[in-house]
Amino acid sequence: MTNVMPPYQTLHVANSVLERAFKEGRSDITPLKLQKMVYFLNGWHLAITGIPAIDEPFEAWQYGPVVSTIYQEFKEFGRNGINRYAKEFDPQSGEFKSYIVGRDQIKFYEILDAVWEQYVGYSPLTLSAMTHQDASPWSTTYASGGGEISSNEIKNYFVSTVVSGESNVIPAQ
């Protein structure tokens, strides 16, 4: 797909993260780690562009922010590394196909690269702990009963980490 503007289809974003992992020969991208990588990618995309990277909301679940579609697609892997892309039905061909975010989406891939370098080395549980910090979008939503995490809250949180100097994830503008 070309000339598609954000937000992108959630599974296309997840597949873009997985593509990077597969190209690097990584086998440590579990469903939990994928959820957190997409969360950080979405948060930084919001902070930098003002627009979410994905077209579905995150929800406040016990182990942090979760997109239900990603959970359903990859739950079969449990704590094991994911070894396939998400597939979706293509009505034109009648086949199931895998899609990524189009290569012409330069800003998306700049942010993905920066997030990848910053976060991929952490374990899934460490990434989950990062999302559980006090006053994080997950913690405030979970404390009030769970449900959908507001994109505005995610954006403001990631912008505030830049202002406070807590992160060096920002790609060149």
C-alpha positions as a Markdown table, in Angstrom:
| # | Residue | x | y | z |
|---|---|---|---|---|
| 1 | Met | 0.0 | 0.0 | 0.0 |
| 2 | Thr | 1.3 | 3.4 | -0.8 |
| 3 | Asn | 0.2 | 6.9 | 0.1 |
| 4 | Val | -1.7 | 5.7 | 3.2 |
| 5 | Met | -1.6 | 8.2 | 6.0 |
| 6 | Pro | -1.5 | 7.3 | 9.7 |
| 7 | Pro | -3.1 | 5.8 | 11.6 |
| 8 | Tyr | -2.2 | 2.6 | 9.9 |
| 9 | Gln | -4.0 | -0.8 | 10.3 |
| 10 | Thr | -2.8 | -2.3 | 13.5 |
| 11 | Leu | -1.7 | -5.6 | 12.1 |
| 12 | His | 0.3 | -3.9 | 9.4 |
| 13 | Val | 2.2 | -2.0 | 12.1 |
| 14 | Ala | 2.7 | -5.3 | 14.1 |
| 15 | Asn | 4.0 | -7.0 | 10.9 |
| 16 | Ser | 6.4 | -4.1 | 10.4 |
| 17 | Val | 7.9 | -4.7 | 13.8 |
| 18 | Leu | 8.0 | -8.4 | 13.1 |
| 19 | Glu | 9.7 | -7.8 | 9.8 |
| 20 | Arg | 12.5 | -6.0 | 11.5 |
| 21 | Ala | 12.8 | -8.8 | 14.0 |
| 22 | Phe | 12.9 | -11.5 | 11.3 |
| 23 | Lys | 15.4 | -9.6 | 9.2 |
| 24 | Glu | 17.7 | -9.5 | 12.3 |
| 25 | Gly | 17.2 | -13.1 | 13.1 |
| 26 | Arg | 15.6 | -12.3 | 16.4 |
| 27 | Ser | 13.4 | -15.0 | 18.0 |
| 28 | Asp | 12.6 | -13.2 | 21.2 |
| 29 | Ile | 9.6 | -11.2 | 20.1 |
| 30 | Thr | 6.9 | -12.8 | 22.2 |
| 31 | Pro | 3.3 | -11.6 | 22.1 |
| 32 | Leu | 3.9 | -9.6 | 25.2 |
| 33 | Lys | 7.1 | -8.0 | 23.8 |
| 34 | Leu | 5.3 | -7.2 | 20.5 |
| 35 | Gln | 2.4 | -5.5 | 22.4 |
| 36 | Lys | 4.9 | -3.3 | 24.2 |
| 37 | Met | 7.0 | -2.5 | 21.1 |
| 38 | Val | 3.8 | -1.4 | 19.3 |
| 39 | Tyr | 2.8 | 0.6 | 22.4 |
| 40 | Phe | 6.1 | 2.5 | 22.5 |
| 41 | Leu | 6.0 | 3.0 | 18.7 |
| 42 | Asn | 2.5 | 4.3 | 18.9 |
| 43 | Gly | 3.4 | 6.6 | 21.9 |
| 44 | Trp | 6.4 | 8.1 | 20.1 |
| 45 | His | 4.4 | 8.4 | 16.9 |
| 46 | Leu | 1.8 | 10.4 | 18.8 |
| 47 | Ala | 4.4 | 12.6 | 20.5 |
| 48 | Ile | 6.2 | 13.3 | 17.2 |
| 49 | Thr | 3.4 | 13.6 | 14.6 |
| 50 | Gly | 0.3 | 14.2 | 16.8 |
| 51 | Ile | -1.3 | 11.1 | 15.1 |
| 52 | Pro | -1.5 | 7.6 | 16.4 |
| 53 | Ala | 0.5 | 4.9 | 14.5 |
| 54 | Ile | -2.3 | 2.4 | 14.8 |
| 55 | Asp | -6.0 | 2.5 | 14.1 |
| 56 | Glu | -7.2 | 0.7 | 17.3 |
| 57 | Pro | -7.0 | 1.7 | 20.9 |
| 58 | Phe | -4.9 | 0.3 | 23.6 |
| 59 | Glu | -6.7 | -1.2 | 26.6 |
| 60 | Ala | -5.4 | -1.3 | 30.2 |
| 61 | Trp | -4.9 | -5.0 | 30.9 |
| 62 | Gln | -3.1 | -6.6 | 33.9 |
| 63 | Tyr | 0.3 | -6.8 | 32.1 |
| 64 | Gly | 0.1 | -3.4 | 30.6 |
| 65 | Pro | -1.3 | -1.8 | 27.4 |
| 66 | Val | -2.8 | -4.3 | 25.0 |
| 67 | Val | -4.4 | -4.1 | 21.6 |
| 68 | Ser | -7.0 | -6.9 | 21.4 |
| 69 | Thr | -6.4 | -7.6 | 17.7 |
| 70 | Ile | -2.7 | -8.2 | 18.3 |
| 71 | Tyr | -3.5 | -10.3 | 21.3 |
| 72 | Gln | -6.0 | -12.5 | 19.4 |
| 73 | Glu | -3.7 | -12.9 | 16.4 |
| 74 | Phe | -0.6 | -14.0 | 18.4 |
| 75 | Lys | -1.9 | -15.5 | 21.6 |
| 76 | Glu | -1.1 | -19.1 | 20.4 |
| 77 | Phe | 2.6 | -18.3 | 20.9 |
| 78 | Gly | 2.2 | -17.7 | 24.7 |
| 79 | Arg | 5.6 | -16.9 | 26.1 |
| 80 | Asn | 7.4 | -18.1 | 22.9 |
| 81 | Gly | 8.8 | -16.1 | 20.1 |
| 82 | Ile | 6.5 | -15.2 | 17.2 |
| 83 | Asn | 7.6 | -16.9 | 14.0 |
| 84 | Arg | 5.0 | -15.7 | 11.5 |
| 85 | Tyr | 3.3 | -12.6 | 10.3 |
| 86 | Ala | -0.3 | -11.7 | 10.9 |
| 87 | Lys | -2.5 | -12.5 | 7.9 |
| 88 | Glu | -5.7 | -11.0 | 6.7 |
| 89 | Phe | -8.2 | -12.1 | 4.1 |
| 90 | Asp | -7.8 | -10.4 | 0.7 |
| 91 | Pro | -11.2 | -10.5 | -1.0 |
| 92 | Gln | -9.7 | -9.8 | -4.4 |
| 93 | Ser | -7.5 | -12.9 | -4.5 |
| 94 | Gly | -9.5 | -15.0 | -2.0 |
| 95 | Glu | -6.3 | -15.7 | -0.1 |
| 96 | Phe | -4.8 | -14.7 | 3.3 |
| 97 | Lys | -2.0 | -12.3 | 2.9 |
| 98 | Ser | 0.5 | -10.4 | 5.2 |
| 99 | Tyr | 0.9 | -6.7 | 4.9 |
| 100 | Ile | 3.3 | -4.1 | 6.4 |
| 101 | Val | 3.2 | -0.3 | 6.5 |
| 102 | Gly | 4.2 | 1.0 | 3.0 |
| 103 | Arg | 7.9 | 1.8 | 2.6 |
| 104 | Asp | 7.0 | 5.3 | 1.4 |
| 105 | Gln | 5.9 | 6.1 | 5.0 |
| 106 | Ile | 9.4 | 7.5 | 5.9 |
| 107 | Lys | 8.4 | 9.2 | 9.2 |
| 108 | Phe | 6.8 | 5.9 | 10.4 |
| 109 | Tyr | 10.0 | 4.0 | 9.7 |
| 110 | Glu | 12.2 | 6.6 | 11.3 |
| 111 | Ile | 10.2 | 6.4 | 14.5 |
| 112 | Leu | 10.2 | 2.6 | 14.3 |
| 113 | Asp | 13.9 | 2.5 | 13.9 |
| 114 | Ala | 14.5 | 4.8 | 16.9 |
| 115 | Val | 12.0 | 2.9 | 19.1 |
| 116 | Trp | 13.6 | -0.4 | 18.0 |
| 117 | Glu | 17.1 | 0.7 | 19.0 |
| 118 | Gln | 15.9 | 2.0 | 22.3 |
| 119 | Tyr | 13.6 | -0.8 | 23.5 |
| 120 | Val | 14.2 | -4.1 | 21.7 |
| 121 | Gly | 17.0 | -5.1 | 24.0 |
| 122 | Tyr | 14.7 | -5.2 | 27.0 |
| 123 | Ser | 12.9 | -8.3 | 28.1 |
| 124 | Pro | 9.1 | -8.5 | 27.8 |
| 125 | Leu | 8.7 | -8.1 | 31.6 |
| 126 | Thr | 11.0 | -5.1 | 31.7 |
| 127 | Leu | 9.0 | -3.5 | 28.9 |
| 128 | Ser | 5.8 | -4.3 | 30.8 |
| 129 | Ala | 7.2 | -2.7 | 34.0 |
| 130 | Met | 8.1 | 0.4 | 32.0 |
| 131 | Thr | 4.4 | 0.8 | 31.0 |
| 132 | His | 3.4 | 0.4 | 34.7 |
| 133 | Gln | 5.3 | 3.4 | 36.0 |
| 134 | Asp | 3.4 | 5.8 | 38.3 |
| 135 | Ala | 1.2 | 8.3 | 36.4 |
| 136 | Ser | 1.6 | 6.4 | 33.1 |
| 137 | Pro | -1.4 | 6.2 | 30.8 |
| 138 | Trp | -1.8 | 2.5 | 31.7 |
| 139 | Ser | -1.5 | 3.0 | 35.5 |
| 140 | Thr | -4.1 | 5.8 | 35.6 |
| 141 | Thr | -6.5 | 3.9 | 33.3 |
| 142 | Tyr | -6.0 | 0.6 | 35.2 |
| 143 | Ala | -6.5 | 2.3 | 38.5 |
| 144 | Ser | -9.8 | 3.7 | 37.4 |
| 145 | Gly | -11.1 | 0.3 | 36.4 |
| 146 | Gly | -9.3 | -0.4 | 33.1 |
| 147 | Gly | -10.8 | 0.0 | 29.6 |
| 148 | Glu | -9.5 | 2.0 | 26.7 |
| 149 | Ile | -6.4 | 4.2 | 27.2 |
| 150 | Ser | -6.9 | 7.6 | 25.7 |
| 151 | Ser | -4.7 | 8.5 | 22.8 |
| 152 | Asn | -4.4 | 12.1 | 24.2 |
| 153 | Glu | -3.2 | 10.7 | 27.5 |
| 154 | Ile | -0.6 | 8.5 | 25.7 |
| 155 | Lys | 0.5 | 11.5 | 23.6 |
| 156 | Asn | 0.8 | 13.8 | 26.6 |
| 157 | Tyr | 2.8 | 11.2 | 28.6 |
| 158 | Phe | 5.3 | 10.7 | 25.8 |
| 159 | Val | 5.6 | 14.4 | 25.1 |
| 160 | Ser | 6.2 | 14.9 | 28.8 |
| 161 | Thr | 9.1 | 12.4 | 28.8 |
| 162 | Val | 10.8 | 14.5 | 26.1 |
| 163 | Val | 10.3 | 17.7 | 28.0 |
| 164 | Ser | 11.6 | 16.2 | 31.2 |
| 165 | Gly | 14.6 | 14.7 | 29.3 |
| 166 | Glu | 13.7 | 11.2 | 30.3 |
| 167 | Ser | 14.2 | 9.7 | 26.8 |
| 168 | Asn | 16.5 | 9.8 | 23.9 |
| 169 | Val | 14.2 | 8.1 | 21.4 |
| 170 | Ile | 13.4 | 11.1 | 19.3 |
| 171 | Pro | 14.5 | 10.7 | 15.7 |
| 172 | Ala | 15.8 | 13.7 | 13.7 |
| 173 | Gln | 12.9 | 15.9 | 12.6 |
